[in-house]
């Protein structure tokens, strides 16, 4: 005769957690990890690239060519005429590495003069031409 229960069912609710299956799973995982960790520690030899301490290729100098509103041409802040411009462009085109031509023109400069300077640079052999602009100030 059973004591302490008025019901005939033996399957009453048990609020305790059964930890035995949890411990079994954890022990199996522990054994698996213990066996696989030595396999993961083997190193692979890799030939890494060697870094050189040589300096990078020097950037070419830039030529600042400005054209004012009157059509006057300035080579690095020095006033020159068309004949001197062609001679200096030919000299600069022979340099290695070839310099970059930074062209700056005032807003009121005639486009014809800008086109003439660009044509002279192309004919002289300069292939790198950049336009320098200034943002509008508000």
Secondary structure, 3 states (H helix, E strand, C coil): CCCCCCCCCCCCCCCCCCCHHHHHHHHHHHHHHHHHHHHHCCCCCCCCCCCCCCCCCCCCCEEEEEECCCCCEEECCEEECHHHHHHHHHHHHHCCCCCEEEEEECCCCCHHHHHHHHHHHHHHCCCCEEECCCCCCC
